[in-house]
Each structure stands twice: as structure tokens, then as C-alpha cells.
Amino acid sequence: MFHPASLLLAWFAFALSLQWLKFAWLLAVAFCCTLLALLLARERSYGLLRRSRWLLLSLAGLYFFATPGEYLPGLAGSLGLTREGVHLGAEQIARLVAMLASLALLHRLSGTAGLLAALYWLLTPFAWREKTVVRLLLVLETLEKQKAISWQEWLAPAAEAQPARMTLSLPAFGAADYGLLTLLAGAALIWLFLA
């Protein structure tokens, strides 16, 4: 099994590589990621996509209606849609959907504790890593236990909470992790020389 930090680094590399994919490949990757996420991590992927719906709609609106170019024929063109805008909007939406779906898969593999351990491991050189990970843990706990409350409850003073004790288990890096990082570094070097 891979260390959560190596999986998180692989996800970062995947997210960066999405920026250079051609449109057809990007659509295929987004479709595959979404399908896998819906099969393997249905609840998490559905939640991420549902929470991102306004961002996705905003991206679509901005690109579709605010990108200059050749107007589409018929009613779409009279509404202001351009070929370039639809193409760029679909590209950005596919990129974001692929990232969200792959993040749901990463969460399914690592879990919340694994992702926090990965972040803790990656932030080792920084003195503020513990505060960052604890704050992120509290935010994630709040989101997962979130219930619908009224605006009056939001404004009500918070009850005194007992301090909680939190522990993170950090697994050791194995040969598979070093192999994955070597593969990622090799792919980055090949891309730099070919670009």
C-alpha cells in the first residue's frame, strides 16, 4: 500500500498534467474519472460535485458568454455564445470535474486521516504545519457533521467545547512509494525536455 503523501503528490501531478491535455483527451479523462468516482466513491464524489455546482455554472457562464470569437449559428449565436467560448468553457469544466472526481477517489483510498497525515508529512520543513493540519482537521470534522441550521443558530454564542485530543499515525515510506516518486520525477523530466 502506498504512503498517503506519495498518493497526494501523485494527485498533484495528475492535476498539473490536466493543464496540458488536448481537449479530446481531457474529455476522456474527465469521463473516466467521474465514472470511477461514481462507482467507487459515490457519496463523496456526489457531494463534491454538488457543492461545486455554482462554481461550475459560473465558469460556464463566464466562458460561454464573455469569450470573444465567432458566434454560433442560430439562437445560440443570438444569445452571445461563441465557438471559442463554448470550447474553452467545456475545457475548464472538464478539467475541474476531473480534479474533483479524482480527489474523491484519493479520499476513498486514503481517508481523511490519511490525507491529513500526508499534508503533515509534506509540510515537515515548516514550523506552522501542526496548526495548519489541526485547523484543517477541525474544518473537515465540522463539514462532515454539518447539519442544516437556521440563521439564528449561526448568530447564537457557541457553547464551550472540551479540548479534544487528536493523534495522527504516520506510516513509513516504502519501496513502492519511492518507486512512485521516481516515476513522477522521471515523467516531469521527460515532459520538460520534450516541451
C-alpha positions in Angstrom: 0.0 0.0 0.0 1.2 3.5 -0.8 2.0 6.2 1.8 -0.7 8.9 1.7 1.9 11.6 0.9 3.0 9.8 -2.2 -0.6 9.4 -3.3 -1.2 13.1 -2.7 1.9 14.0 -4.7 0.6 11.8 -7.5 -2.7 13.6 -7.4 -0.9 16.9 -7.6 1.0 15.7 -10.6 -2.3 14.5 -12.2 -3.9 17.8 -11.6 -1.0 19.7 -13.1 -0.9 17.4 -16.1 -4.6 18.1 -16.9 -3.5 21.7 -17.9 -1.7 20.3 -21.0 -4.1 17.7 -22.2 -5.7 18.2 -25.6 -9.5 18.7 -25.5 -10.5 15.2 -26.6 -8.1 13.5 -24.1 -9.3 15.9 -21.4 -12.9 14.9 -22.0 -12.0 11.2 -21.9 -10.0 11.6 -18.7 -12.9 13.6 -17.1 -15.4 11.0 -18.1 -13.3 8.1 -16.8 -12.5 9.9 -13.5 -16.2 10.7 -13.0 -17.3 7.2 -13.8 -14.7 5.6 -11.5 -15.6 8.1 -8.7 -19.3 7.4 -9.0 -18.7 3.6 -8.9 -16.1 3.6 -6.1 -16.8 6.7 -4.1 -20.4 7.7 -4.9 -21.2 9.7 -1.8 -18.0 11.7 -1.7 -17.9 12.4 -5.4 -21.6 13.4 -5.5 -21.1 15.7 -2.5 -18.0 17.4 -4.1 -19.8 17.9 -7.4 -23.0 19.1 -5.8 -21.1 21.7 -3.6 -19.2 22.9 -6.7 -22.3 23.3 -8.9 -22.3 27.2 -8.6 -18.6 27.3 -9.5 -19.2 25.1 -12.5 -22.2 27.2 -13.6 -20.2 30.4 -13.1 -17.3 29.0 -15.2 -19.8 28.1 -17.9 -21.4 31.5 -17.9 -18.1 33.4 -17.9 -16.6 31.4 -20.7 -19.7 30.8 -22.8 -20.9 34.4 -22.8 -17.8 36.5 -22.2 -15.2 35.0 -24.6 -14.9 36.8 -27.8 -14.9 34.8 -31.0 -17.1 33.6 -33.8 -20.8 33.4 -32.9 -22.6 30.1 -33.1 -25.3 29.8 -35.7 -29.0 30.2 -34.8 -30.4 31.0 -31.4 -27.2 30.2 -29.5 -25.3 32.9 -31.5 -28.0 35.5 -30.9 -27.7 34.8 -27.2 -24.0 35.6 -27.4 -22.4 32.1 -27.4 -19.2 31.8 -29.4 -17.4 28.7 -30.6 -14.3 29.7 -28.7 -16.2 30.4 -25.5 -18.0 27.0 -25.6 -14.8 25.2 -26.3 -12.8 27.0 -23.5 -15.7 26.7 -21.1 -16.1 22.9 -21.8 -12.3 22.5 -21.3 -12.3 24.3 -17.9 -15.4 22.4 -16.7 -13.9 19.1 -17.8 -10.7 19.9 -16.0 -12.4 20.9 -12.8 -14.7 17.8 -12.9 -11.7 15.5 -13.4 -9.9 17.1 -10.5 -12.9 16.8 -8.2 -13.6 13.2 -9.2 -10.0 12.2 -8.8 -9.9 13.9 -5.4 -13.0 11.9 -4.3 -11.1 8.7 -5.4 -8.0 9.9 -3.4 -10.1 10.4 -0.4 -11.6 6.9 -0.8 -8.1 5.4 -0.9 -6.5 7.5 1.9 -9.4 8.6 4.1 -9.5 11.9 6.0 -6.8 10.8 8.4 -4.5 9.7 5.6 -4.9 13.0 3.7 -4.1 14.9 6.9 -1.1 12.7 7.6 0.1 13.3 4.0 -0.3 17.0 4.4 1.6 16.8 7.8 4.4 14.9 6.2 4.7 17.2 3.2 4.7 20.3 5.4 7.6 18.9 7.5 10.0 21.8 6.8 7.5 24.4 8.0 7.0 25.4 11.7 3.3 26.1 11.2 2.4 22.6 9.9 0.8 21.4 13.1 -1.5 24.4 13.3 -2.4 24.1 9.7 -3.3 20.4 10.0 -5.2 20.8 13.2 -7.3 23.7 11.7 -7.9 21.6 8.5 -9.0 18.6 10.7 -11.4 20.8 12.6 -12.9 22.2 9.4 -13.3 18.7 7.9 -14.9 17.4 11.0 -17.3 20.3 11.0 -18.2 19.7 7.3 -18.8 16.0 7.8 -21.0 16.5 10.9 -22.8 19.5 9.3 -26.5 19.8 9.8 -28.9 22.4 8.4 -29.3 25.2 10.9 -31.2 28.5 10.9 -29.5 31.9 10.7 -30.5 32.5 14.4 -28.4 29.4 15.4 -25.4 30.8 13.4 -25.6 34.0 15.5 -26.1 32.3 18.8 -22.9 32.2 21.0 -21.0 28.9 20.8 -21.1 26.6 23.7 -17.8 25.9 25.5 -16.3 22.8 24.0 -14.0 20.4 25.8 -10.5 20.3 24.3 -10.1 17.2 22.2 -7.0 15.1 21.9 -6.0 14.3 18.3 -3.4 11.9 17.0 -2.2 11.2 13.5 -0.5 8.0 12.6 2.3 8.4 10.1 3.2 5.3 8.1 6.7 4.8 6.9 7.7 5.3 3.3 8.2 2.0 1.5 9.8 0.9 -1.7 6.6 1.3 -3.7 6.4 5.0 -2.6 10.0 5.6 -3.7 9.2 3.9 -7.0 6.1 6.1 -7.5 8.0 9.3 -6.7 10.8 8.2 -9.1 8.3 7.6 -11.8 6.7 11.0 -11.2 10.1 12.7 -11.3 11.0 10.9 -14.5 7.8 11.9 -16.2 8.3 15.5 -15.2 11.9 15.5 -16.6 10.7 13.9 -19.8 8.0 16.5 -20.2 10.5 19.3 -19.5 12.8 18.0 -22.2 10.0 17.4 -24.8 8.2 20.7 -24.1 
